[in-house]
């Protein structure tokens, strides 16, 4: 029994667990990103590491250097997410990485994402350093919204609505020039991820 568990763990760590369950992995070389490029292991030219479920680069790189985000082109962004947000395999055979696999939508999927942004700007001939961190979760199936905020079925505040199916559960903003310091929002329900599992 011990050898079987060790073998399964090694298979999962090698990225082969999805293949063993009939899902297509990044290692297959056939999965595509949203821009049509082939996904490989490790970081791509934009800063995405889909295998590790993370992004590390400049803000505009996360959006393939889109024109609308150029005012933020020098800002740094780090993202991390779980399998429900964006998997590192394809189990529904559409050639893309799965999103909220097994759920009709993100609601109730247990998906989460963190964003950490930082940079500098000038104000009154002073260089101002800032950083911003946010935790975002897909809300539970029985959650309801009122006045721009998600609540649990029992009326406990989860957090502000973002992108329709999600709530902000924690925001930290540090910007001395803008008079921001520390936690700006913390969910009444929970600032972590564990309680949001399906």
C-alpha positions as CSV (number, residue, x, y, z in Angstrom):
1,X,0.0,0.0,0.0
2,X,2.8,2.4,0.9
3,X,4.5,1.9,-2.5
4,X,1.3,2.6,-4.3
5,X,0.8,5.9,-2.5
6,X,4.4,6.9,-3.2
7,X,3.9,6.0,-6.9
8,X,0.7,8.1,-7.1
9,X,2.4,11.0,-5.5
10,X,5.3,10.9,-7.8
11,X,3.0,10.6,-10.8
12,X,1.0,13.7,-9.6
13,X,4.2,15.7,-9.0
14,X,5.4,14.9,-12.4
15,X,2.2,16.3,-13.9
16,X,1.1,12.8,-15.0
17,X,-1.9,12.4,-12.7
18,X,-4.1,14.2,-15.2
19,X,-2.9,11.9,-18.0
20,X,-3.6,8.9,-15.8
21,X,-7.2,10.1,-15.4
22,X,-7.8,10.7,-19.1
23,X,-7.1,14.5,-19.1
24,X,-4.7,16.2,-21.5
25,X,-1.7,17.8,-19.7
26,X,0.5,20.7,-20.7
27,X,3.3,18.3,-21.3
28,X,1.4,16.9,-24.3
29,X,2.3,20.0,-26.3
30,X,-1.2,20.3,-27.8
31,X,-3.0,22.7,-25.3
32,X,-3.5,26.3,-26.3
33,X,-3.6,29.6,-24.4
34,X,-6.4,32.1,-25.0
35,X,-4.3,33.9,-27.7
36,X,-3.9,30.6,-29.6
37,X,-0.3,30.0,-28.7
38,X,0.8,26.5,-27.5
39,X,1.2,26.2,-23.8
40,X,4.5,24.8,-22.5
41,X,5.8,24.1,-19.0
42,X,7.7,27.0,-17.3
43,X,7.2,30.7,-17.9
44,X,6.1,31.9,-21.3
45,X,7.1,35.2,-22.9
46,X,4.4,37.1,-21.0
47,X,5.1,35.7,-17.6
48,X,2.5,33.0,-17.3
49,X,3.5,29.6,-15.8
50,X,0.3,27.6,-16.3
51,X,1.8,24.4,-14.9
52,X,2.5,26.1,-11.6
53,X,-0.7,28.2,-11.8
54,X,1.0,31.6,-11.5
55,X,2.0,34.7,-13.3
56,X,5.0,36.9,-12.6
57,X,5.6,40.0,-14.8
58,X,4.5,43.4,-15.8
59,X,0.8,44.3,-15.5
60,X,0.3,44.8,-19.3
61,X,2.0,41.5,-20.0
62,X,-0.9,39.7,-18.3
63,X,-3.1,41.2,-21.0
64,X,-0.6,40.5,-23.9
65,X,0.5,44.2,-23.9
66,X,-3.0,45.5,-24.7
67,X,-3.4,49.1,-25.7
68,X,-5.8,50.0,-22.8
69,X,-3.4,49.0,-20.1
70,X,-0.3,51.0,-21.3
71,X,-0.6,53.6,-18.4
72,X,0.2,50.7,-16.1
73,X,2.9,49.1,-18.3
74,X,5.7,49.7,-15.7
75,X,3.7,48.2,-12.8
76,X,4.5,44.7,-11.6
77,X,2.0,41.9,-11.1
78,X,2.1,38.6,-9.4
79,X,-0.9,36.2,-9.6
80,X,-1.6,32.8,-8.1
81,X,-4.7,30.7,-8.5
82,X,-6.1,27.3,-7.8
83,X,-7.2,24.5,-10.2
84,X,-10.8,25.6,-10.1
85,X,-9.9,29.1,-11.3
86,X,-7.7,27.8,-14.2
87,X,-6.5,24.2,-14.3
88,X,-3.2,23.0,-15.7
89,X,-4.9,20.3,-17.7
90,X,-7.8,19.8,-20.1
91,X,-10.4,17.2,-19.0
92,X,-13.3,18.4,-21.2
93,X,-11.4,17.9,-24.4
94,X,-11.7,21.4,-25.8
95,X,-8.0,21.9,-26.2
96,X,-7.9,24.6,-23.5
97,X,-7.1,24.6,-19.8
98,X,-10.2,23.9,-17.8
99,X,-12.0,26.6,-15.8
100,X,-14.3,25.5,-12.9
101,X,-14.3,21.9,-14.2
102,X,-17.3,20.0,-13.1
103,X,-19.3,23.1,-12.2
104,X,-21.7,25.0,-14.5
105,X,-20.1,28.3,-13.5
106,X,-17.5,29.7,-11.1
107,X,-20.2,30.0,-8.4
108,X,-19.8,27.1,-6.0
109,X,-16.6,25.9,-7.7
110,X,-14.2,26.9,-4.9
111,X,-12.1,29.0,-7.3
112,X,-9.7,31.6,-5.9
113,X,-7.1,34.1,-7.2
114,X,-4.6,36.4,-5.6
115,X,-3.1,39.5,-7.2
116,X,-0.1,41.4,-5.9
117,X,0.8,44.6,-7.7
118,X,3.5,47.1,-7.0
119,X,5.2,50.1,-8.6
120,X,6.2,53.7,-8.3
121,X,4.9,57.1,-9.4
122,X,5.9,60.7,-9.0
123,X,4.0,63.2,-7.0
124,X,5.3,66.7,-6.1
125,X,8.8,65.8,-7.2
126,X,8.7,62.8,-4.9
127,X,9.0,59.1,-6.0
128,X,6.2,57.2,-4.3
129,X,6.3,53.5,-3.9
130,X,3.0,51.5,-3.6
131,X,1.9,48.0,-3.4
132,X,-1.6,46.4,-3.5
133,X,-2.7,42.9,-2.7
134,X,-6.2,41.3,-3.1
135,X,-7.8,37.9,-2.6
136,X,-10.7,37.0,-4.8
137,X,-13.0,34.0,-4.4
138,X,-15.9,32.4,-6.3
139,X,-18.9,32.7,-4.0
140,X,-20.8,29.6,-2.6
141,X,-23.8,28.4,-4.5
142,X,-26.3,29.7,-1.9
143,X,-24.7,33.2,-1.7
144,X,-26.8,36.2,-2.6
145,X,-25.9,39.8,-3.5
146,X,-27.3,43.1,-2.2
147,X,-26.0,46.6,-2.7
148,X,-22.8,45.5,-4.5
149,X,-21.9,42.9,-1.9
150,X,-22.1,39.1,-1.7
151,X,-23.6,37.6,1.5
152,X,-23.8,34.0,2.8
153,X,-27.3,32.4,3.0
154,X,-27.2,33.4,6.7
155,X,-26.6,37.1,5.9
156,X,-22.9,37.2,6.8
157,X,-20.9,39.6,4.5
158,X,-18.6,37.7,2.1
159,X,-17.3,40.8,0.3
160,X,-17.7,43.3,-2.5
161,X,-18.8,41.9,-5.9
162,X,-16.2,41.7,-8.6
163,X,-16.6,40.1,-12.1
164,X,-20.1,39.0,-11.2
165,X,-19.5,35.5,-9.7
166,X,-16.7,36.5,-7.4
167,X,-16.1,38.4,-4.1
168,X,-13.1,40.3,-2.8
169,X,-12.3,38.9,0.6
170,X,-9.2,40.8,1.5
171,X,-7.5,44.0,0.2
172,X,-4.2,45.4,1.4
173,X,-3.0,48.8,0.1
174,X,0.2,50.5,1.0
175,X,0.8,53.9,-0.6
176,X,2.2,56.6,1.8
177,X,1.8,59.3,-0.8
178,X,-1.9,58.4,-1.2
179,X,-2.5,57.9,2.5
180,X,-3.1,54.2,2.3
181,X,-1.6,51.9,4.9
182,X,-2.4,48.2,5.5
183,X,-5.7,46.3,5.3
184,X,-8.4,48.2,3.5
185,X,-11.0,45.3,3.6
186,X,-11.3,41.9,5.4
187,X,-14.2,39.6,4.9
188,X,-16.5,39.1,7.8
189,X,-17.0,35.5,6.7
190,X,-13.4,34.5,6.2
191,X,-10.3,36.1,4.7
192,X,-8.9,32.8,3.6
193,X,-9.8,30.2,1.0
194,X,-10.7,27.0,2.8
195,X,-14.3,27.8,3.5
196,X,-15.0,28.4,-0.2
197,X,-14.5,24.9,-1.3
198,X,-17.5,23.3,-3.1
